[in-house]
Amino acid sequence: QFFLLLPFILYLYSKNWKFGFLLVTSLLGANVVTTLIIGFVKKVGVNLITDGGMVGLFIYYKPWTWIGTYLVGVLFGMLYWEFKNASKFDLKNSIGHLFYSKIEKQSLFRHSYFCVGLFLTTLIIYLPIKDI
């Protein structure tokens, strides 16, 4: 359903990149706040396995909480577009070009991102588990 927002986001981004990024990050922030509010009001845990299905009932399967993952993809897609088209549109100092060129050229930076991602994934999976 949220792919219907993409033309509006991309149009805004093509007219003024700051407004495009502002819209995506604002929607992403609203998604995080909405999910946190639902979690606190409904007293939902963060683990799909140990909370008795509450996170699935109130958060995991609801479309308004899925937009966050979609928006992260849109955000990184916009950054990647800047990286790939930096020479064509004079985007050498853009956020996307600086971010992805650092990842491309510096293996320490690239491996650090990998380790942080692996750590966060492990943390999300194993930290909330309680003795059943």
Salt bridges, closest charged atoms under 4 A:
none
